């Protein structure tokens, strides 16, 4: 998995348990649908988006939400905040 994360340009330290490629983008972790919809509606010039770690309550994770989810966007190994849900 490390080679895949490196190939898609994922910034070091912002990984999660899953990395997929959808169209021209890499998606890292349990990214909420709202962020995916925004990504494919706006189609920004980035490598992908992610949600670091495995936050409780995100899609695919059990339990109730306990905190805000900070989705980041990344390009060329650098991350910037994208949205908070």
C-alpha positions, 0 to 999 in steps of 0.5 A: 500500500505504501507504494500506491500512496506514494504514487498518487501523491498522498502527503506523508502522515495523512494516510488512512486504511484505504486508497482508491482511484476514481477517475482522475483522483485518489481518495484516501480513507473514509471520505464522506459522500458530501466531499466526494460529491463536491470533488466531482461537481467542481473537478479541481486541479488536485491529485485527490482528497482524504480523511486521515485516520479512521474517525468513528462515525464516518462511512464504513466505521461504527459508532456515532460521530464524536468530532468534526471531520477535516477533509483535505485536498492534496497535490504533489505531496502537499495538503491543504484543508478542503472542507470540514463536515 
